[in-house]
Amino acid sequence: MKIETMDRASVKFLAAAVEKALQQVADEFGVTYTYKGGNFDPSTGTFAPKSEFSLPDSARRAFERDAYYFGLTADHFGSTFISNGREFRVTGINTRAPKYPIKATCLLDGKPYKFPASVVSKIGA
């Protein structure tokens, strides 16, 4: 299919092709790939996709490196805890979020949440 005008339908088609191609590149190099949407300007006919490449265990590495600063250990990564009657799994850390640096996923619905380090430090990792 040849694109003649840059409209929403063309951008969706192009984005799907770009995502597929970049996923193949990620697979070839053994990294994870996440397509994060993009910007589309119909007046100039431009599309700027946003993508993210990372190592498969980069969240664990970052947690192990930075956990100490929040009074945690590397063993807290992947541990589970209960908050407000729901069970969560620790999935990462964000050092730029001083109040809620701990990333966790609800095991019931899979949604991501943020917590203070004090909630996680209470669990025995």
Secondary structure, 3 states (H helix, E strand, C coil): CCCCCCCHHHHHHHHHHHHHHHHHHHHHHCCEEEEEEEEEECCCCEEEEEEEEECCCHHHHHHHHHHHHHCCCHHHCCCEEEECCEEEEEEEECCCCCCCCEEEEECCCCCEEEECHHHHHCCCC
